Amino acid sequence: MSDSGDSDASRAESAISRAGNLIKPGGKVDADALRAAVEAARADGEAKGLPTVRFELQRDLKARLDKYLTSRITFMSRTQLQKLIGDGGVTVNERPAKASTSLRLDDVVEVVVPPPPSGEIEPEDIPLDVLFEDGHMVVLNKSPDIIVHPARAENSGTMVHALAWHFLHNTGGGLSKVGKEFARPGVVHRLDRQTSGCIVFAKDDESHWKLSKQFENRTADKRYLAVVHGRVEPDAQVIEAPIGPHPSREKGYREKYVVRHDDLGKPSLTICRVRERYRLHARAVGDQDFTLVELELKTGRTHQIRVHMSHLGWPIVGDDMYGGRAFVDGDRAKGERTVIDRQSLHAALLALRHPITGEDHVFVAPLRGDMLDLIASLRSGQVEPVHVDGTVAMGRLGLGDS
């Protein structure tokens, strides 16, 4: 069992018995074979453990373990592999490894590989707020507390499952086949689980590639609204700070990102415009400042807005991962009400070119629910409206004109 690199056929073999060879020529793990092996083991009542894949290195790679594994287990992202390593699912020479472990000649890497999500999506009756749909794409106003597509333990209750039902019972058609092998059919871009607002899905392969190019080339305009702690100044600013994974791989930090100025920090640029400032007086803690900001993404890094705002000392209300706190209205004497306890971040606007007709479209997702209640509560105190160029019309978002 060995690995001779990307350019040569690999002789690395799976260490699981009865599963056959899980390694393709070239050294990559075969996602279909792995899924079939797991399903066969379950059918035989032997699914007590996940398949283990073993590599013996025939070269002195001097490469990080996580980077090497991304070239071998292509259906898992580098972040997912780093988490797998941190959880103890990977050993090097029978010892627990770190993502940064440097691989050398004769090293033996063993990986407990979770099966990739099934490419088959079962329709689920989950409500959707459709902003636009034709035969090529569908634009939705995403609700909070729903993920976009299946991932690891989340194999049901996603937007992709909801769209499968929608097409079957309402409009017909389906999602593009691009990404189907990773259970992400039609997914052009993503929003965090607790982020609401505009999101587009492709309904055919041509539309998928053309829409993806707009995001890749940064010709799609994405605007977000967020309520943050503190008084944001100046009224408009450019936030340019590279973002990369948190340096700690301890539990609680693996999913976080930070501003970092090293080789793992990727260029990240956000334009921040203040829409309204608020000051509330609370007996227990005194005056508290909050700001409603509009954020224009020029890059699309994971958690970009959340990291940039927290880094500058203005964490998003409700975003406990990055220092935000839930917003509680009222006081103990009169009764308190938790208005919002998730990140108050909303994808308010998405502007793009139709992938087939070439027509320019601007989609605006009105605010609703807890975030709308939050702004109403903040407006009960002192409000300082701000007028800056290039903003989304407040009236179209259900907030009135500012």
MARTI-42664 format. One record per residue (C-alpha): residue number from 1; residue in one letter; x, y, z. Coordinates in Angstrom, 2 decimals. Layout:
BEGIN
<site seq="NUM" type="A" u="X" v="Y" w="Z"/>
...
! end
This chain:
BEGIN
<site seq="1" type="M" u="0.00" v="0.00" w="0.00"/>
<site seq="2" type="S" u="1.75" v="3.16" w="-1.17"/>
<site seq="3" type="D" u="1.41" v="6.58" w="-2.68"/>
<site seq="4" type="S" u="3.60" v="7.72" w="-5.52"/>
<site seq="5" type="G" u="2.08" v="11.18" w="-6.02"/>
<site seq="6" type="D" u="-0.47" v="12.88" w="-8.25"/>
<site seq="7" type="S" u="1.29" v="12.25" w="-11.56"/>
<site seq="8" type="D" u="1.62" v="8.46" w="-11.17"/>
<site seq="9" type="A" u="-0.97" v="5.77" w="-10.56"/>
<site seq="10" type="S" u="-1.22" v="5.19" w="-6.81"/>
<site seq="11" type="R" u="-1.03" v="1.69" w="-5.36"/>
<site seq="12" type="A" u="-2.65" v="2.84" w="-2.10"/>
<site seq="13" type="E" u="-5.34" v="0.38" w="-1.04"/>
<site seq="14" type="S" u="-8.27" v="0.54" w="1.34"/>
<site seq="15" type="A" u="-7.74" v="-1.12" w="4.69"/>
<site seq="16" type="I" u="-11.39" v="-2.10" w="5.04"/>
<site seq="17" type="S" u="-12.14" v="-5.78" w="4.45"/>
<site seq="18" type="R" u="-14.92" v="-6.86" w="2.06"/>
<site seq="19" type="A" u="-15.21" v="-3.32" w="0.70"/>
<site seq="20" type="G" u="-12.98" v="-3.78" w="-2.29"/>
<site seq="21" type="N" u="-10.63" v="-1.06" w="-3.47"/>
<site seq="22" type="L" u="-11.71" v="2.41" w="-2.40"/>
<site seq="23" type="I" u="-8.83" v="4.14" w="-4.18"/>
<site seq="24" type="K" u="-9.02" v="5.32" w="-7.77"/>
<site seq="25" type="P" u="-5.99" v="5.27" w="-10.07"/>
<site seq="26" type="G" u="-4.05" v="8.40" w="-9.14"/>
<site seq="27" type="G" u="-4.66" v="8.02" w="-5.41"/>
<site seq="28" type="K" u="-8.03" v="9.70" w="-4.86"/>
<site seq="29" type="V" u="-10.67" v="8.11" w="-2.64"/>
<site seq="30" type="D" u="-13.61" v="6.88" w="-4.71"/>
<site seq="31" type="A" u="-16.71" v="8.55" w="-3.25"/>
<site seq="32" type="D" u="-19.15" v="6.17" w="-4.94"/>
<site seq="33" type="A" u="-17.24" v="3.08" w="-3.83"/>
<site seq="34" type="L" u="-17.01" v="4.41" w="-0.29"/>
<site seq="35" type="R" u="-20.73" v="5.13" w="-0.13"/>
<site seq="36" type="A" u="-21.52" v="1.67" w="-1.52"/>
<site seq="37" type="A" u="-19.20" v="0.03" w="1.03"/>
<site seq="38" type="V" u="-20.89" v="1.79" w="3.94"/>
<site seq="39" type="E" u="-24.37" v="0.93" w="2.66"/>
<site seq="40" type="A" u="-23.37" v="-2.72" w="2.15"/>
<site seq="41" type="A" u="-21.97" v="-2.90" w="5.68"/>
<site seq="42" type="R" u="-25.17" v="-1.44" w="7.07"/>
<site seq="43" type="A" u="-27.25" v="-3.93" w="5.12"/>
<site seq="44" type="D" u="-25.18" v="-6.76" w="6.64"/>
<site seq="45" type="G" u="-25.59" v="-5.34" w="10.13"/>
<site seq="46" type="E" u="-21.86" v="-4.61" w="10.38"/>
<site seq="47" type="A" u="-21.87" v="-0.82" w="10.37"/>
<site seq="48" type="K" u="-20.02" v="-0.50" w="13.68"/>
<site seq="49" type="G" u="-17.31" v="1.69" w="12.25"/>
<site seq="50" type="L" u="-16.46" v="3.78" w="9.23"/>
<site seq="51" type="P" u="-14.05" v="2.65" w="6.49"/>
<site seq="52" type="T" u="-10.36" v="3.34" w="7.07"/>
<site seq="53" type="V" u="-8.16" v="4.30" w="4.14"/>
<site seq="54" type="R" u="-4.41" v="3.85" w="4.43"/>
<site seq="55" type="F" u="-1.63" v="5.59" w="2.50"/>
<site seq="56" type="E" u="2.09" v="4.82" w="2.63"/>
<site seq="57" type="L" u="4.19" v="7.66" w="1.23"/>
<site seq="58" type="Q" u="6.93" v="6.80" w="-1.22"/>
<site seq="59" type="R" u="8.13" v="10.39" w="-1.45"/>
<site seq="60" type="D" u="9.29" v="13.04" w="1.00"/>
<site seq="61" type="L" u="6.36" v="15.38" w="0.36"/>
<site seq="62" type="K" u="7.15" v="18.03" w="3.00"/>
<site seq="63" type="A" u="3.46" v="18.96" w="2.69"/>
<site seq="64" type="R" u="0.91" v="19.66" w="5.41"/>
<site seq="65" type="L" u="-1.35" v="16.75" w="6.25"/>
<site seq="66" type="D" u="-4.59" v="18.67" w="5.63"/>
<site seq="67" type="K" u="-3.38" v="19.92" w="2.23"/>
<site seq="68" type="Y" u="-2.32" v="16.41" w="1.20"/>
<site seq="69" type="L" u="-5.67" v="14.93" w="2.17"/>
<site seq="70" type="T" u="-7.59" v="17.52" w="0.13"/>
<site seq="71" type="S" u="-5.91" v="16.02" w="-2.94"/>
<site seq="72" type="R" u="-6.94" v="12.52" w="-1.90"/>
<site seq="73" type="I" u="-10.42" v="12.96" w="-0.41"/>
<site seq="74" type="T" u="-11.88" v="15.45" w="-2.86"/>
<site seq="75" type="F" u="-15.46" v="15.28" w="-1.60"/>
<site seq="76" type="M" u="-14.42" v="16.87" w="1.71"/>
<site seq="77" type="S" u="-13.33" v="20.49" w="2.05"/>
<site seq="78" type="R" u="-10.09" v="21.44" w="3.74"/>
<site seq="79" type="T" u="-12.09" v="22.79" w="6.69"/>
<site seq="80" type="Q" u="-13.95" v="19.48" w="7.02"/>
<site seq="81" type="L" u="-10.69" v="17.56" w="6.87"/>
<site seq="82" type="Q" u="-9.13" v="19.82" w="9.52"/>
<site seq="83" type="K" u="-12.08" v="19.07" w="11.77"/>
<site seq="84" type="L" u="-11.74" v="15.34" w="11.07"/>
<site seq="85" type="I" u="-8.05" v="15.55" w="12.01"/>
<site seq="86" type="G" u="-8.87" v="17.54" w="15.14"/>
<site seq="87" type="D" u="-11.49" v="14.96" w="16.12"/>
<site seq="88" type="G" u="-8.86" v="12.21" w="15.99"/>
<site seq="89" type="G" u="-9.99" v="10.63" w="12.73"/>
<site seq="90" type="V" u="-6.52" v="10.71" w="11.18"/>
<site seq="91" type="T" u="-3.27" v="9.20" w="12.40"/>
<site seq="92" type="V" u="0.26" v="9.41" w="11.05"/>
<site seq="93" type="N" u="2.42" v="6.44" w="11.95"/>
<site seq="94" type="E" u="-0.30" v="5.28" w="14.36"/>
<site seq="95" type="R" u="-0.12" v="8.51" w="16.36"/>
<site seq="96" type="P" u="-2.67" v="11.34" w="16.60"/>
<site seq="97" type="A" u="-1.88" v="14.01" w="14.03"/>
<site seq="98" type="K" u="-2.34" v="17.73" w="13.55"/>
<site seq="99" type="A" u="-3.49" v="19.45" w="10.39"/>
<site seq="100" type="S" u="-0.05" v="21.07" w="10.15"/>
<site seq="101" type="T" u="1.85" v="17.77" w="10.43"/>
<site seq="102" type="S" u="4.50" v="17.65" w="7.68"/>
<site seq="103" type="L" u="4.48" v="14.39" w="5.72"/>
<site seq="104" type="R" u="7.75" v="12.63" w="4.95"/>
<site seq="105" type="L" u="9.02" v="9.54" w="3.16"/>
<site seq="106" type="D" u="7.61" v="6.23" w="4.52"/>
<site seq="107" type="D" u="4.96" v="7.95" w="6.67"/>
<site seq="108" type="V" u="1.77" v="5.88" w="7.02"/>
<site seq="109" type="V" u="-1.43" v="7.93" w="7.01"/>
<site seq="110" type="E" u="-4.67" v="6.27" w="8.12"/>
<site seq="111" type="V" u="-7.95" v="8.11" w="7.71"/>
<site seq="112" type="V" u="-11.36" v="7.14" w="9.07"/>
<site seq="113" type="V" u="-13.41" v="8.47" w="6.17"/>
<site seq="114" type="P" u="-17.04" v="9.50" w="6.65"/>
<site seq="115" type="P" u="-19.22" v="8.64" w="3.64"/>
<site seq="116" type="P" u="-20.11" v="11.55" w="1.37"/>
<site seq="117" type="P" u="-23.75" v="12.64" w="1.48"/>
<site seq="118" type="S" u="-25.99" v="10.73" w="-0.89"/>
<site seq="119" type="G" u="-26.65" v="12.53" w="-4.14"/>
<site seq="120" type="E" u="-30.32" v="11.57" w="-3.92"/>
<site seq="121" type="I" u="-32.50" v="14.30" w="-2.42"/>
<site seq="122" type="E" u="-35.84" v="13.33" w="-0.89"/>
<site seq="123" type="P" u="-38.50" v="16.06" w="-1.27"/>
<site seq="124" type="E" u="-39.62" v="17.63" w="2.02"/>
<site seq="125" type="D" u="-42.58" v="19.93" w="2.55"/>
<site seq="126" type="I" u="-40.79" v="23.00" w="3.94"/>
<site seq="127" type="P" u="-42.20" v="26.50" w="3.26"/>
<site seq="128" type="L" u="-40.26" v="28.68" w="0.83"/>
<site seq="129" type="D" u="-40.50" v="32.42" w="0.08"/>
<site seq="130" type="V" u="-39.97" v="32.64" w="-3.69"/>
<site seq="131" type="L" u="-38.88" v="36.04" w="-4.99"/>
<site seq="132" type="F" u="-38.40" v="34.96" w="-8.61"/>
<site seq="133" type="E" u="-38.53" v="31.78" w="-10.66"/>
<site seq="134" type="D" u="-38.37" v="30.80" w="-14.30"/>
<site seq="135" type="G" u="-37.06" v="27.78" w="-16.17"/>
<site seq="136" type="H" u="-33.42" v="28.61" w="-15.43"/>
<site seq="137" type="M" u="-33.12" v="29.88" w="-11.86"/>
<site seq="138" type="V" u="-35.02" v="30.44" w="-8.64"/>
<site seq="139" type="V" u="-34.36" v="33.22" w="-6.11"/>
<site seq="140" type="L" u="-35.54" v="32.79" w="-2.53"/>
<site seq="141" type="N" u="-35.80" v="34.88" w="0.62"/>
<site seq="142" type="K" u="-34.13" v="32.38" w="2.95"/>
<site seq="143" type="S" u="-35.42" v="31.93" w="6.47"/>
<site seq="144" type="P" u="-33.01" v="31.70" w="9.40"/>
<site seq="145" type="D" u="-32.33" v="28.32" w="11.03"/>
<site seq="146" type="I" u="-32.19" v="26.34" w="7.81"/>
<site seq="147" type="I" u="-29.05" v="25.18" w="6.01"/>
<site seq="148" type="V" u="-28.67" v="25.39" w="2.25"/>
<site seq="149" type="H" u="-27.68" v="21.80" w="1.41"/>
<site seq="150" type="P" u="-26.91" v="18.47" w="3.12"/>
<site seq="151" type="A" u="-23.58" v="18.35" w="4.93"/>
<site seq="152" type="R" u="-22.22" v="15.65" w="7.20"/>
<site seq="153" type="A" u="-24.82" v="15.15" w="9.97"/>
<site seq="154" type="E" u="-27.41" v="17.43" w="8.31"/>
<site seq="155" type="N" u="-28.94" v="15.16" w="5.69"/>
<site seq="156" type="S" u="-32.53" v="16.41" w="5.78"/>
<site seq="157" type="G" u="-34.48" v="19.60" w="6.35"/>
<site seq="158" type="T" u="-32.35" v="21.71" w="3.98"/>
<site seq="159" type="M" u="-33.31" v="24.22" w="1.31"/>
<site seq="160" type="V" u="-32.39" v="21.69" w="-1.38"/>
<site seq="161" type="H" u="-34.93" v="19.24" w="0.09"/>
<site seq="162" type="A" u="-37.53" v="22.02" w="0.21"/>
<site seq="163" type="L" u="-36.88" v="22.93" w="-3.44"/>
<site seq="164" type="A" u="-37.29" v="19.28" w="-4.49"/>
<site seq="165" type="W" u="-40.80" v="19.37" w="-2.99"/>
<site seq="166" type="H" u="-41.52" v="22.78" w="-4.53"/>
<site seq="167" type="F" u="-40.64" v="21.59" w="-8.03"/>
<site seq="168" type="L" u="-42.53" v="18.32" w="-7.62"/>
<site seq="169" type="H" u="-45.77" v="19.87" w="-6.35"/>
<site seq="170" type="N" u="-45.78" v="23.45" w="-7.61"/>
<site seq="171" type="T" u="-43.74" v="24.50" w="-10.62"/>
<site seq="172" type="G" u="-42.00" v="21.52" w="-12.19"/>
<site seq="173" type="G" u="-38.41" v="21.33" w="-13.30"/>
<site seq="174" type="G" u="-35.52" v="20.67" w="-10.94"/>
<site seq="175" type="L" u="-32.07" v="21.79" w="-9.90"/>
<site seq="176" type="S" u="-28.97" v="21.60" w="-12.06"/>
<site seq="177" type="K" u="-26.85" v="18.46" w="-11.87"/>
<site seq="178" type="V" u="-23.75" v="20.49" w="-11.00"/>
<site seq="179" type="G" u="-22.70" v="19.52" w="-7.48"/>
<site seq="180" type="K" u="-25.13" v="16.60" w="-7.29"/>
<site seq="181" type="E" u="-22.36" v="14.15" w="-6.36"/>
<site seq="182" type="F" u="-21.79" v="16.25" w="-3.22"/>
<site seq="183" type="A" u="-25.53" v="16.57" w="-2.47"/>
<site seq="184" type="R" u="-25.36" v="20.23" w="-3.57"/>
<site seq="185" type="P" u="-27.35" v="20.27" w="-6.83"/>
<site seq="186" type="G" u="-28.05" v="23.76" w="-8.09"/>
<site seq="187" type="V" u="-26.19" v="25.49" w="-5.25"/>
<site seq="188" type="V" u="-24.47" v="28.55" w="-6.73"/>
<site seq="189" type="H" u="-23.58" v="30.26" w="-3.44"/>
<site seq="190" type="R" u="-24.40" v="29.80" w="0.24"/>
<site seq="191" type="L" u="-25.59" v="31.68" w="3.29"/>
<site seq="192" type="D" u="-24.83" v="30.72" w="6.88"/>
<site seq="193" type="R" u="-27.54" v="28.75" w="8.66"/>
<site seq="194" type="Q" u="-28.73" v="31.73" w="10.72"/>
<site seq="195" type="T" u="-28.41" v="34.31" w="7.93"/>
<site seq="196" type="S" u="-31.63" v="35.18" w="6.12"/>
<site seq="197" type="G" u="-32.27" v="36.79" w="2.75"/>
<site seq="198" type="C" u="-31.56" v="36.51" w="-0.99"/>
<site seq="199" type="I" u="-30.13" v="33.29" w="-2.38"/>
<site seq="200" type="V" u="-30.18" v="31.95" w="-5.95"/>
<site seq="201" type="F" u="-30.26" v="28.34" w="-7.19"/>
<site seq="202" type="A" u="-29.68" v="27.19" w="-10.78"/>
<site seq="203" type="K" u="-32.20" v="24.92" w="-12.51"/>
<site seq="204" type="D" u="-29.98" v="23.76" w="-15.39"/>
<site seq="205" type="D" u="-26.27" v="23.20" w="-15.90"/>
<site seq="206" type="E" u="-25.67" v="26.09" w="-18.30"/>
<site seq="207" type="S" u="-27.33" v="28.54" w="-15.93"/>
<site seq="208" type="H" u="-25.30" v="27.12" w="-13.04"/>
<site seq="209" type="W" u="-21.94" v="27.73" w="-14.67"/>
<site seq="210" type="K" u="-22.90" v="31.19" w="-15.90"/>
<site seq="211" type="L" u="-24.25" v="32.28" w="-12.50"/>
<site seq="212" type="S" u="-21.20" v="30.85" w="-10.75"/>
<site seq="213" type="K" u="-18.95" v="32.89" w="-13.04"/>
<site seq="214" type="Q" u="-20.70" v="36.09" w="-11.95"/>
<site seq="215" type="F" u="-19.94" v="35.31" w="-8.30"/>
<site seq="216" type="E" u="-16.39" v="34.23" w="-9.14"/>
<site seq="217" type="N" u="-15.74" v="37.38" w="-11.20"/>
<site seq="218" type="R" u="-17.46" v="39.56" w="-8.56"/>
<site seq="219" type="T" u="-19.96" v="41.01" w="-11.02"/>
<site seq="220" type="A" u="-22.89" v="39.92" w="-8.83"/>
<site seq="221" type="D" u="-23.79" v="42.66" w="-6.33"/>
<site seq="222" type="K" u="-24.48" v="41.35" w="-2.81"/>
<site seq="223" type="R" u="-25.74" v="43.70" w="-0.06"/>
<site seq="224" type="Y" u="-26.43" v="42.73" w="3.54"/>
<site seq="225" type="L" u="-28.05" v="44.46" w="6.49"/>
<site seq="226" type="A" u="-26.74" v="43.83" w="9.99"/>
<site seq="227" type="V" u="-27.38" v="45.26" w="13.42"/>
<site seq="228" type="V" u="-24.15" v="45.51" w="15.38"/>
<site seq="229" type="H" u="-23.14" v="46.46" w="18.91"/>
<site seq="230" type="G" u="-21.58" v="49.90" w="19.28"/>
<site seq="231" type="R" u="-21.48" v="53.14" w="17.33"/>
<site seq="232" type="V" u="-20.00" v="52.52" w="13.88"/>
<site seq="233" type="E" u="-17.99" v="55.44" w="12.49"/>
<site seq="234" type="P" u="-17.35" v="56.84" w="9.94"/>
<site seq="235" type="D" u="-20.57" v="56.74" w="7.92"/>
<site seq="236" type="A" u="-18.88" v="54.83" w="5.09"/>
<site seq="237" type="Q" u="-15.65" v="52.86" w="5.07"/>
<site seq="238" type="V" u="-13.77" v="50.13" w="3.26"/>
<site seq="239" type="I" u="-12.77" v="47.17" w="5.43"/>
<site seq="240" type="E" u="-9.82" v="45.35" w="3.88"/>
<site seq="241" type="A" u="-8.38" v="42.62" w="6.10"/>
<site seq="242" type="P" u="-7.31" v="39.07" w="5.14"/>
<site seq="243" type="I" u="-9.33" v="36.21" w="6.61"/>
<site seq="244" type="G" u="-8.26" v="32.66" w="7.42"/>
<site seq="245" type="P" u="-9.09" v="29.80" w="9.80"/>
<site seq="246" type="H" u="-8.67" v="30.28" w="13.53"/>
<site seq="247" type="P" u="-5.18" v="29.10" w="14.51"/>
<site seq="248" type="S" u="-6.54" v="26.92" w="17.33"/>
<site seq="249" type="R" u="-8.01" v="23.56" w="16.36"/>
<site seq="250" type="E" u="-9.47" v="23.02" w="19.82"/>
<site seq="251" type="K" u="-13.18" v="22.30" w="20.09"/>
<site seq="252" type="G" u="-15.14" v="25.53" w="19.86"/>
<site seq="253" type="Y" u="-12.58" v="27.19" w="17.57"/>
<site seq="254" type="R" u="-12.43" v="24.87" w="14.56"/>
<site seq="255" type="E" u="-15.35" v="26.53" w="12.78"/>
<site seq="256" type="K" u="-14.16" v="30.07" w="13.48"/>
<site seq="257" type="Y" u="-12.28" v="32.41" w="11.18"/>
<site seq="258" type="V" u="-10.09" v="35.37" w="12.06"/>
<site seq="259" type="V" u="-8.16" v="38.20" w="10.48"/>
<site seq="260" type="R" u="-4.67" v="36.87" w="9.91"/>
<site seq="261" type="H" u="-1.69" v="38.26" w="8.05"/>
<site seq="262" type="D" u="0.08" v="35.08" w="7.00"/>
<site seq="263" type="D" u="-0.08" v="32.60" w="4.14"/>
<site seq="264" type="L" u="-3.47" v="31.30" w="5.31"/>
<site seq="265" type="G" u="-5.11" v="34.73" w="5.26"/>
<site seq="266" type="K" u="-7.02" v="35.37" w="2.02"/>
<site seq="267" type="P" u="-7.67" v="38.91" w="0.74"/>
<site seq="268" type="S" u="-11.10" v="40.06" w="1.91"/>
<site seq="269" type="L" u="-12.87" v="43.34" w="1.21"/>
<site seq="270" type="T" u="-16.15" v="44.67" w="2.61"/>
<site seq="271" type="I" u="-17.73" v="48.11" w="2.12"/>
<site seq="272" type="C" u="-19.61" v="49.24" w="5.22"/>
<site seq="273" type="R" u="-22.26" v="51.99" w="5.11"/>
<site seq="274" type="V" u="-24.13" v="53.19" w="8.19"/>
<site seq="275" type="R" u="-27.92" v="53.37" w="7.78"/>
<site seq="276" type="E" u="-29.12" v="54.25" w="11.30"/>
<site seq="277" type="R" u="-27.56" v="54.62" w="14.74"/>
<site seq="278" type="Y" u="-29.47" v="53.90" w="17.95"/>
<site seq="279" type="R" u="-29.00" v="54.66" w="21.63"/>
<site seq="280" type="L" u="-31.02" v="52.86" w="24.25"/>
<site seq="281" type="H" u="-31.03" v="53.54" w="27.98"/>
<site seq="282" type="A" u="-31.16" v="50.58" w="30.32"/>
<site seq="283" type="R" u="-31.27" v="51.08" w="34.07"/>
<site seq="284" type="A" u="-28.91" v="48.23" w="34.86"/>
<site seq="285" type="V" u="-26.16" v="48.96" w="32.32"/>
<site seq="286" type="G" u="-26.71" v="52.55" w="31.22"/>
<site seq="287" type="D" u="-26.74" v="53.77" w="27.61"/>
<site seq="288" type="Q" u="-26.11" v="51.21" w="24.88"/>
<site seq="289" type="D" u="-25.24" v="52.01" w="21.27"/>
<site seq="290" type="F" u="-26.25" v="49.94" w="18.26"/>
<site seq="291" type="T" u="-25.88" v="50.54" w="14.53"/>
<site seq="292" type="L" u="-27.75" v="49.32" w="11.46"/>
<site seq="293" type="V" u="-25.19" v="48.87" w="8.70"/>
<site seq="294" type="E" u="-25.36" v="47.93" w="5.06"/>
<site seq="295" type="L" u="-22.48" v="45.76" w="3.91"/>
<site seq="296" type="E" u="-21.38" v="45.25" w="0.33"/>
<site seq="297" type="L" u="-19.24" v="42.18" w="-0.28"/>
<site seq="298" type="K" u="-16.42" v="42.47" w="-2.79"/>
<site seq="299" type="T" u="-15.07" v="39.03" w="-1.86"/>
<site seq="300" type="G" u="-16.92" v="35.98" w="-0.56"/>
<site seq="301" type="R" u="-14.90" v="34.52" w="2.31"/>
<site seq="302" type="T" u="-16.46" v="32.26" w="4.92"/>
<site seq="303" type="H" u="-17.97" v="34.37" w="7.75"/>
<site seq="304" type="Q" u="-16.51" v="37.48" w="6.09"/>
<site seq="305" type="I" u="-18.97" v="40.05" w="7.46"/>
<site seq="306" type="R" u="-19.05" v="38.48" w="10.90"/>
<site seq="307" type="V" u="-15.24" v="38.41" w="11.16"/>
<site seq="308" type="H" u="-14.69" v="41.92" w="9.79"/>
<site seq="309" type="M" u="-17.25" v="43.57" w="12.07"/>
<site seq="310" type="S" u="-16.08" v="41.69" w="15.16"/>
<site seq="311" type="H" u="-12.45" v="42.49" w="14.35"/>
<site seq="312" type="L" u="-13.26" v="46.22" w="14.40"/>
<site seq="313" type="G" u="-15.10" v="45.96" w="17.72"/>
<site seq="314" type="W" u="-18.66" v="45.91" w="16.33"/>
<site seq="315" type="P" u="-19.85" v="42.30" w="16.62"/>
<site seq="316" type="I" u="-23.23" v="41.46" w="15.13"/>
<site seq="317" type="V" u="-26.09" v="41.32" w="17.62"/>
<site seq="318" type="G" u="-26.86" v="37.70" w="18.50"/>
<site seq="319" type="D" u="-23.65" v="36.31" w="16.96"/>
<site seq="320" type="D" u="-22.20" v="34.61" w="20.04"/>
<site seq="321" type="M" u="-19.44" v="32.93" w="17.98"/>
<site seq="322" type="Y" u="-17.89" v="36.33" w="17.29"/>
<site seq="323" type="G" u="-18.72" v="38.24" w="20.46"/>
<site seq="324" type="G" u="-22.30" v="39.34" w="19.84"/>
<site seq="325" type="R" u="-25.06" v="39.08" w="22.44"/>
<site seq="326" type="A" u="-28.75" v="38.31" w="22.18"/>
<site seq="327" type="F" u="-31.00" v="41.37" w="22.34"/>
<site seq="328" type="V" u="-33.41" v="41.44" w="25.28"/>
<site seq="329" type="D" u="-36.17" v="44.07" w="25.34"/>
<site seq="330" type="G" u="-37.67" v="45.49" w="28.54"/>
<site seq="331" type="D" u="-36.40" v="45.19" w="32.11"/>
<site seq="332" type="R" u="-36.72" v="42.72" w="34.93"/>
<site seq="333" type="A" u="-39.38" v="44.75" w="36.76"/>
<site seq="334" type="K" u="-41.70" v="45.02" w="33.76"/>
<site seq="335" type="G" u="-40.76" v="41.76" w="32.12"/>
<site seq="336" type="E" u="-38.09" v="40.91" w="29.58"/>
<site seq="337" type="R" u="-38.48" v="39.55" w="26.07"/>
<site seq="338" type="T" u="-35.69" v="38.04" w="23.99"/>
<site seq="339" type="V" u="-36.15" v="39.71" w="20.62"/>
<site seq="340" type="I" u="-33.35" v="37.94" w="18.73"/>
<site seq="341" type="D" u="-30.78" v="35.36" w="19.76"/>
<site seq="342" type="R" u="-29.32" v="34.52" w="16.33"/>
<site seq="343" type="Q" u="-26.98" v="36.65" w="14.26"/>
<site seq="344" type="S" u="-28.91" v="39.65" w="12.98"/>
<site seq="345" type="L" u="-27.58" v="39.41" w="9.44"/>
<site seq="346" type="H" u="-29.79" v="39.57" w="6.35"/>
<site seq="347" type="A" u="-28.87" v="39.28" w="2.65"/>
<site seq="348" type="A" u="-31.02" v="42.21" w="1.58"/>
<site seq="349" type="L" u="-30.16" v="42.56" w="-2.10"/>
<site seq="350" type="L" u="-28.79" v="40.44" w="-4.90"/>
<site seq="351" type="A" u="-28.18" v="41.96" w="-8.33"/>
<site seq="352" type="L" u="-27.07" v="39.79" w="-11.23"/>
<site seq="353" type="R" u="-27.47" v="39.15" w="-14.94"/>
<site seq="354" type="H" u="-29.89" v="36.47" w="-16.06"/>
<site seq="355" type="P" u="-27.72" v="33.54" w="-17.19"/>
<site seq="356" type="I" u="-29.67" v="32.93" w="-20.40"/>
<site seq="357" type="T" u="-31.44" v="36.15" w="-21.43"/>
<site seq="358" type="G" u="-28.67" v="38.49" w="-20.24"/>
<site seq="359" type="E" u="-31.26" v="40.76" w="-18.59"/>
<site seq="360" type="D" u="-30.15" v="42.60" w="-15.44"/>
<site seq="361" type="H" u="-32.14" v="41.69" w="-12.33"/>
<site seq="362" type="V" u="-32.19" v="43.25" w="-8.86"/>
<site seq="363" type="F" u="-33.81" v="41.14" w="-6.13"/>
<site seq="364" type="V" u="-34.65" v="42.63" w="-2.73"/>
<site seq="365" type="A" u="-35.63" v="40.42" w="0.21"/>
<site seq="366" type="P" u="-37.81" v="42.30" w="2.73"/>
<site seq="367" type="L" u="-36.90" v="41.94" w="6.38"/>
<site seq="368" type="R" u="-39.31" v="39.97" w="8.55"/>
<site seq="369" type="G" u="-39.67" v="38.26" w="11.92"/>
<site seq="370" type="D" u="-37.08" v="38.68" w="14.64"/>
<site seq="371" type="M" u="-34.77" v="41.07" w="12.78"/>
<site seq="372" type="L" u="-37.64" v="43.37" w="11.88"/>
<site seq="373" type="D" u="-38.73" v="43.28" w="15.56"/>
<site seq="374" type="L" u="-35.17" v="44.10" w="16.62"/>
<site seq="375" type="I" u="-35.04" v="47.25" w="14.50"/>
<site seq="376" type="A" u="-38.50" v="48.29" w="15.75"/>
<site seq="377" type="S" u="-37.31" v="47.89" w="19.36"/>
<site seq="378" type="L" u="-34.15" v="49.91" w="18.69"/>
<site seq="379" type="R" u="-36.18" v="52.67" w="17.04"/>
<site seq="380" type="S" u="-38.07" v="53.10" w="20.32"/>
<site seq="381" type="G" u="-34.96" v="54.85" w="21.66"/>
<site seq="382" type="Q" u="-32.87" v="57.63" w="20.11"/>
<site seq="383" type="V" u="-32.51" v="57.20" w="16.37"/>
<site seq="384" type="E" u="-29.91" v="58.90" w="14.16"/>
<site seq="385" type="P" u="-30.67" v="58.27" w="10.48"/>
<site seq="386" type="V" u="-27.69" v="58.48" w="8.13"/>
<site seq="387" type="H" u="-27.79" v="59.25" w="4.41"/>
<site seq="388" type="V" u="-24.95" v="57.80" w="2.33"/>
<site seq="389" type="D" u="-24.64" v="57.05" w="-1.38"/>
<site seq="390" type="G" u="-25.09" v="53.59" w="-2.89"/>
<site seq="391" type="T" u="-27.57" v="52.15" w="-0.39"/>
<site seq="392" type="V" u="-30.54" v="49.83" w="-0.69"/>
<site seq="393" type="A" u="-33.90" v="51.64" w="-0.55"/>
<site seq="394" type="M" u="-35.19" v="51.18" w="3.00"/>
<site seq="395" type="G" u="-38.80" v="51.24" w="1.86"/>
<site seq="396" type="R" u="-38.29" v="48.15" w="-0.28"/>
<site seq="397" type="L" u="-37.03" v="46.34" w="2.82"/>
<site seq="398" type="G" u="-40.13" v="47.10" w="4.86"/>
<site seq="399" type="L" u="-38.30" v="49.71" w="7.00"/>
<site seq="400" type="G" u="-39.68" v="52.92" w="5.54"/>
<site seq="401" type="D" u="-37.55" v="55.66" w="4.03"/>
<site seq="402" type="S" u="-34.55" v="56.99" w="5.94"/>
! end
